[in-house]
Amino acid sequence: MKLDGLHHLTMITGDAQRNVDFYTGLLGLRFVKKTVNFDAPEAYHLYFGDELGSPGTILTWFEFAGARPGQAGPGMIHTIELGVESERALDFWEGRLGDAGYGAERGEGSLRFVDYDGLAFELAIADQGNAPLRAVDPEIPEDCAIGGVEGVRAYHHGEPQSDRELLMETLGFTERGEGAYLVDGPTRKFRYSYDAPIGAGVPGAGSVHHIAWHSADEDHDRWRLRVGEAGQHVTPVIDRDYFHSIYFREPQGVLFEIATTSPGFAVDEEPEHLGEELRLPAQHEHLRAQLEQMLLPLGNPRVH
């Protein structure tokens, strides 16, 4: 029983349309799903990824309109690493981001930038052997397209090793140095690392809400049992329409989710039309007329 790398990351934004414009219009990710927050249906929940919405590529956002800027601090993820193929791809993205008014800092095999909310990213030449999972955009050469999420960095909270046993013994991470771990799954690898905090954390726009690890469907109940036996307070299995989830907050303070492969994002839309219509959780379908009046319409650069 092994986690297969990342399933998705979920962040907070204060502006849904800017979210779509940046991640689909500029970064070229596919707008995979337009739905709402299960616990706050008046708020959008937007998903972006490769053409099929594959685990390992999914970035999602809760929109709380007008949310104040957040600040990553202890127990929070501060940087997301996206994989690209080559230095040529980094050259392409340095130019494309610059043309759009986003400055970027070039490093050895990497390019660092922040989005419109201040969320930090690092484009890095993928070196873990993950098969590239790309979206298709006519403005972005295939060999320059983002190929998935390769890792994250978080700030530790208190003792840097306080979650070492949970990560290694319970979840099966491999230690790669102090505060550095690898999720070595059957098909995908993912880096998870800690840095010393540099200030207080403030949840808000541009902050990461949680990270979700990818579980095979048949292992999910056993993951819940294993995490509970490790002394973590873990939720019941929750049906999120596109996957099933359990949640727990690990000792450093980062909110972890474990999410299944199935049923996937094509369960309520044809694959060629993902993200085009507002999809609502069954529990909120009776609110459709009200929500369609309340939620601002979103333009999708891929739909004309």
C-alpha positions in Angstrom: 0.0 0.0 0.0 1.7 3.2 -1.2 0.6 6.7 -1.9 1.1 7.6 -5.6 2.5 11.0 -5.1 0.2 14.1 -5.2 -3.5 14.2 -6.0 -4.1 17.9 -5.8 -3.3 21.2 -3.9 -6.0 23.6 -2.9 -5.5 27.3 -2.4 -7.5 30.5 -1.7 -8.1 33.3 -4.1 -10.0 36.6 -3.9 -10.9 36.8 -7.6 -12.2 33.8 -9.6 -12.0 35.4 -13.0 -8.3 36.4 -12.5 -7.8 32.9 -11.3 -9.1 31.5 -14.6 -7.2 34.1 -16.6 -3.9 33.4 -14.9 -4.0 29.6 -14.8 -5.7 28.8 -18.0 -5.1 32.0 -20.0 -1.4 32.5 -19.1 -0.1 29.2 -17.7 -2.1 27.1 -20.2 -3.6 24.7 -17.7 -7.0 23.2 -18.6 -10.0 24.5 -16.6 -11.1 21.1 -15.5 -14.1 21.8 -13.2 -16.2 24.8 -12.2 -18.1 23.9 -9.1 -18.7 25.3 -5.5 -17.3 24.8 -2.1 -19.2 21.9 -0.4 -19.3 23.8 2.9 -19.9 27.3 1.5 -21.8 26.9 -1.8 -21.8 30.6 -2.4 -18.1 30.3 -3.1 -16.6 28.9 -6.3 -14.3 25.9 -6.2 -12.2 25.9 -9.4 -10.0 23.1 -10.7 -7.1 23.2 -13.2 -4.8 20.5 -14.5 -3.9 18.5 -17.6 -6.3 17.6 -20.4 -7.9 14.8 -18.3 -7.6 16.3 -14.9 -5.1 13.7 -13.8 -4.0 13.3 -10.2 -0.6 14.9 -9.9 -1.5 17.9 -12.0 -4.5 19.3 -10.2 -4.4 22.8 -8.7 -7.7 24.0 -7.1 -8.9 27.2 -5.5 -11.7 28.3 -3.2 -12.8 31.8 -4.2 -13.7 34.1 -1.3 -14.4 37.2 -3.2 -12.3 40.2 -2.1 -10.3 38.0 0.4 -7.4 39.9 1.9 -3.8 38.7 1.0 -2.5 35.9 3.0 1.0 35.1 4.2 2.6 31.7 4.5 4.0 31.0 8.0 4.7 28.1 10.3 2.7 25.0 9.4 1.9 26.3 5.9 3.0 25.4 2.4 4.8 28.4 0.8 6.1 27.3 -2.6 4.7 25.0 -5.3 7.1 23.4 -7.8 5.9 22.8 -11.3 7.8 20.5 -13.7 9.0 21.5 -17.2 11.1 19.7 -19.7 14.2 21.9 -20.3 16.1 25.2 -20.2 14.2 26.1 -23.4 11.0 25.8 -21.5 12.3 28.0 -18.7 13.3 30.6 -21.4 9.8 30.4 -22.9 8.2 31.0 -19.5 10.5 33.8 -18.5 9.5 35.6 -21.6 5.8 34.8 -21.4 5.5 35.8 -17.7 7.5 38.9 -18.4 5.3 39.9 -21.3 2.2 39.6 -19.0 3.8 41.8 -16.3 5.0 39.1 -14.0 8.6 39.3 -13.0 10.5 36.0 -12.6 13.8 35.1 -10.9 16.0 32.7 -12.9 18.0 30.1 -11.0 20.0 27.0 -11.9 17.4 24.8 -13.6 14.5 26.9 -12.2 12.4 30.0 -12.6 10.6 31.5 -9.6 7.6 33.8 -9.8 4.4 34.7 -7.9 0.9 34.8 -9.2 -1.6 37.8 -8.9 -2.4 36.8 -5.3 1.3 36.5 -4.3 1.3 32.7 -4.3 4.9 31.5 -4.9 5.9 29.0 -7.6 9.0 27.5 -8.9 9.2 26.1 -12.5 11.9 23.5 -12.4 13.3 21.0 -14.9 11.6 17.8 -13.9 14.2 15.2 -12.8 12.2 12.6 -11.0 11.1 10.4 -13.9 7.5 11.4 -13.8 5.7 11.1 -17.1 4.7 14.6 -18.3 1.0 15.2 -18.0 0.2 18.3 -20.0 -2.7 20.5 -21.1 -3.0 21.6 -24.7 -2.8 25.3 -25.5 -2.1 26.7 -29.0 0.0 29.5 -27.6 2.3 27.1 -25.7 4.7 24.7 -27.5 4.2 21.1 -26.3 7.8 20.8 -25.2 7.4 23.9 -23.0 4.1 23.1 -21.4 3.8 22.4 -17.7 4.0 18.7 -17.1 2.6 18.3 -13.5 3.4 19.3 -9.9 6.8 18.0 -8.8 6.9 19.1 -5.2 6.1 21.7 -2.4 8.0 23.4 0.3 6.4 24.2 3.7 7.5 26.1 6.8 7.9 23.8 9.8 6.1 24.6 13.1 8.1 24.0 16.2 10.4 20.9 16.3 11.4 20.2 12.6 11.3 16.4 13.2 7.9 16.3 14.9 6.1 14.6 12.0 9.0 12.4 10.9 7.5 9.2 12.3 4.1 10.0 10.8 5.6 10.8 7.3 7.9 7.8 7.2 6.3 5.0 9.3 2.7 5.7 8.6 2.6 7.4 5.2 5.6 5.7 3.7 7.6 8.8 2.8 11.4 8.4 2.2 13.7 10.8 4.0 16.1 12.6 1.7 17.9 14.8 4.2 16.9 16.9 7.2 13.3 18.1 6.6 13.3 16.7 3.0 11.1 13.8 2.0 10.1 11.9 -1.2 6.8 10.3 -1.9 7.9 7.4 -4.2 4.7 6.1 -5.6 4.0 3.3 -8.1 3.7 5.7 -11.0 4.7 9.2 -9.7 7.2 10.8 -7.3 6.8 14.0 -5.3 9.1 16.1 -3.2 7.9 17.4 0.2 10.3 19.6 2.2 10.4 22.0 5.2 12.1 25.3 5.7 12.5 27.4 8.8 9.7 30.0 9.1 10.4 33.6 8.5 7.3 35.2 10.0 3.7 34.6 11.2 1.2 32.9 8.9 -2.0 34.6 7.8 -4.6 32.6 5.9 -6.0 34.5 2.9 -5.7 35.0 -0.8 -2.5 33.4 -2.1 -2.2 30.9 0.7 -2.4 27.1 0.5 -5.4 25.6 2.2 -4.3 21.9 2.0 -2.4 19.2 0.2 -4.0 16.0 -1.0 -2.1 12.8 -1.5 -3.2 10.2 -4.1 -4.5 6.8 -3.0 -5.7 3.9 -5.0 -9.4 3.4 -4.5 -9.0 0.0 -2.8 -6.5 1.3 -0.2 -8.5 4.3 1.0 -10.2 2.7 4.0 -7.0 1.1 5.1 -5.2 4.5 4.9 -7.9 5.9 7.2 -7.4 3.1 9.7 -3.6 3.4 9.6 -3.6 7.2 10.1 -6.0 6.8 13.0 -3.9 4.1 14.6 -1.0 6.5 14.4 -2.9 8.8 16.8 -4.1 11.3 14.3 -7.6 12.7 14.4 -8.9 11.7 11.0 -12.3 12.5 9.4 -14.7 9.8 8.1 -14.5 9.2 4.3 -16.2 12.1 2.6 -17.6 11.9 -0.9 -16.3 14.9 -2.9 -18.1 13.8 -6.1 -14.9 13.5 -8.1 -12.9 11.6 -5.5 -13.4 10.3 -1.9 -11.3 12.0 0.9 -10.1 11.8 4.4 -8.5 14.7 6.2 -6.1 15.2 9.2 -3.8 17.9 10.3 -0.3 16.5 10.7 2.0 17.5 13.7 3.6 20.5 11.8 0.1 22.0 11.2 -0.2 21.3 7.5 -3.7 20.0 6.6 -3.4 16.7 4.8 -6.0 15.0 2.6 -5.8 11.5 1.1 -7.9 11.4 -2.1 -8.9 8.5 -4.4 -8.5 8.2 -8.1 -12.1 7.6 -8.8 -14.6 8.5 -10.0 -12.7 11.3 -11.7 -13.6 14.6 -13.3 -15.4 13.1 -16.3 -18.2 11.6 -14.1 -20.5 14.5 -14.9 -19.1 16.1 -18.1 -17.7 14.6 -21.3 -13.9 14.8 -21.3 -13.9 17.2 -24.3 -16.1 19.6 -22.3 -14.6 19.6 -18.9 -15.0 22.9 -17.0 -17.5 24.4 -19.3 -20.6 24.3 -17.2 -21.3 25.0 -13.5 -21.5 21.6 -11.8 -23.0 21.4 -8.3 -22.7 18.8 -5.6 -25.9 16.8 -5.3 -26.6 18.3 -1.9 -26.6 21.8 -3.4 -28.4 21.1 -6.7 -31.7 22.5 -5.3 -29.8 25.8 -4.9 -28.9 26.0 -8.6 -31.2 28.9 -9.6 -30.1 31.0 -6.6 -26.4 30.2 -7.0 -26.4 31.0 -10.7 -27.7 34.5 -9.9 -25.2 34.9 -7.0 -22.0 33.6 -8.7 -20.4 35.9 -11.2 -20.2 34.3 -14.7 -16.7 33.2 -15.6 -15.1 33.6 -19.0 -13.0 30.6 -20.1 -10.2 31.3 -22.6 -10.7 27.8 -24.1 -14.3 28.3 -24.8 -15.3 30.8 -27.5 
